[in-house]
Amino acid sequence: MADTEIEWTDATWNPVAGCSIVSAGCSHCYAMEMARRLEAMGVGKYAGLTRRSGRRIIWQGMVREDRAALTIPYRWRKPRKIFVNSMSDLFHEGVSDAFIQAVWQVMRETPRHHYQILTKRPERMAAVVTRLIGDVLPNVWLGTSIEDAEVVARVDHLRAVPAAIRFISFEPLIGPVGTIDLAGIDWAIVGGESGRSARPIREAWVDELHQQCLAYDTAFFFKQWGTWGKDNKRRSKKANGREYRGRTWDEMPTGFTAAL
């Protein structure tokens, strides 16, 4: 819960710990390995949240609400972009409605920060935000993850969410997404998978998404190639870099810079 090297944000904040696998994009989630390491370091809220399955560490399916963590954003005086629950999913079925409302209250009372909430459960996000959250906060960005064409319907649930900014993380991009309706989507993050079991990304899949972002005037952020480069060769994430079409793409939602 501090500064981060994630390229599209400034800090992470984890009021929830633990998760469960819901689709192919979850298979090699870095948070599972990280949770096991944090447990080994004695961080109590991650104890027992993962298990070993063959050579992999996977979630047990449990989550923990950490009310003590709700105070953290108040202590950050400098405005930050904050990725909410990099180690979990705020809209996991195990997170109570009351706790989601408590998180919203923190965000409401700290308008100097911009909060980025990413979920693989946008249907619950749409239901909870519509039913329980009375106002659209200008500093709260709501997003969903889409890793391939199998889960492209998540965008329709996201579009139903009342939000100042809606975004999609196409990361890890493990297959072509195909034609996707980006109407009402302000920002797209695209990136390949990293790690020893990373699945390849293809430049053609990125091209397809970039063209659709242009068509819908959706800001385009290319995060990384990951373990597999655009030439389909395996290297370190750092060696493969972030360049796409000869440049880096760090676009942010329209109006964000002006808002700061």
Secondary structure, 3 states (H helix, E strand, C coil): CCECCCCCCCEEECCEEECCCCCHHHCCCHHHHHHHHHHHCCCHHHCCCEEEECCEEEECCCCEECHHHHHHHHHCCCCCEEEECCCECCCCCCCCHHHHHHHHHHHHHCCCCEEEEEECCHHHHHHHHHHHCCCCCCCEEEEEECCCHHHCCHHHHHHCCCCCEEEEEECCCCCCCCCCCCCCCCEEEEECCCCCCCCCCCHHHHHHHHHHHHHHCCEEEEEECCCECCCCCECCHHHHCCCECCECCECCCCCHHHHC
